[in-house]
């Protein structure tokens, strides 16, 4: 997509990271690190909190990171006074194992419609190696009175 996607102006990192409090994002130490004109980035450590029993990054943790960055990005693209957005689908292809370090998810819109958003989310490691590819679909609904 060309041009800025955010509803009013680009959200601040402080405001986005405040959303983490008392959520799964806080428990997994997901942190928003970059707001671009048409993307949002967040990081997550690969450690005991995000491992599966073999000591690898848990696919569910990758899905939680992708869902978090995609859903928050959608929330920044709507009129929050009149609308809410809720996730309706996520898929993840886990393409490379990761044992330690940090992964970064970048969410970019594929479609920003009046009633739904579709996000392409790529999760990469510190060396820019692709770890996971995800697609996130979010429904945009009118707030109920």
N, C-alpha and C positions, 0 to 999 in steps of 0.2 A: 504494500500500500504506500502511496505517496503522501507526504505531508504528515502533520501531527495528528495522531488518532485520539488524543485525550479530550474529554468533553469540554472542559473549560480551559485548563492549563495543565502542564505536566505536574503530576503529583510530586510532593517532596519525599525524599527517602525517609526523613524522620516520621512523616505521617504514615507512610506505608509500614515502617517497622513498628510503629505504635500498635498497628492492627494485630501483631503477633502475640500480644500479651494474653496469657491464659488460654492459648490455643495449641493445636498440634504443631503449628509452625514454631512456636516457642520451644516446645518439648524436643523437636528435632533440630533446633538451632538454625532454622531457615531465616536468612537475612536478605533483604532487598538491597542491591548494591548499585543499580544503574537504571535510570529512566531515560530512554531515548525518544526521539520523535515518534517512532513506531515500534518500540519494543520495550520490554521490561525484563530485568535480570535479577535473579536471586541465587544465593549459594546455600549449600548444606554440607556439613562435614560428613565424612565417611569414617565412622567410629562405632563403638559398641552400641550407641543409640540407633544406628541405621544399618547394622549388620543383620544378616540371616545366620543360621547356625554354622555354616561353613566359613564364616569370617568375611563374606563378600557383601557388597552393597545389596540390601534387600530390595527386590523389585517394588514392593509396596512403598518403601521410602522414596524411591524414584518417582512413583506415581503420586505420592503426597506432595513432593516438590513441584512436579508438573501441574498438579491440580491447584496448588496454592498460587503459583505465579500466573497461571492462566485465568483463574477466577478473580484474583485481585486486579489483573489487567482489565478484565471486562468491567469490573466495578468502577474503574476509572474512566471508562468510555461511555457511561450512561448518565442520565440525569437522576442522581440519587435522591432528589426530592420527590420525584414522580415514579421512579422505577427501582426494581431490585433485579439481581441476576442470580440464577441458580444453575449449578452444573447438572447436565443431563447425560453426559457420556465422556469417558476418557479411555484412551487405549495407549499402551506403551509397548514398544519393541526394545528389549534390552539387548544391546548389541556387543557390549564389552564389559567384562568383569572389572570391579574396582575394590581394593581391600582397605586402603587408607587415603587420607588426603581430603580434598575438597572438590565438590562438583558444582557446576554453575548451569542453571537453566535459563534459557533465553526464549521468551514467548513473543511471537510475532503473529499478527492477525492474518488469517486467510480470508475471512469474511466478517464484516461488522454490519449486520443487518438490523432492522428495526425490532425483530423478535428473536434473533439468535446470533451468536458469535461463534466462530470456529478459529481456534488457535493452533499454530504449529509451534511445538516446544522441543527444543533440542537441549539435551543435557550433555555437557562436556567436562572433561577433567582439566587439571592444571596445564596439561600439555596440548589442549584443544582436541584431544581424542574423543570421538563420539562414544558416549556410554549408553544413551537411551534416546529414542525418538518417540514423541508423544503427540497425540492430537486430542484437543479438548473442545467440547461443545457446551455452550452455555446458553440457557434460555433467558431472554429479557422479558420481564413481566411488569405490568403496572402494579404499583403499590395499592393495597386495599385500604380504604378509608378507615 
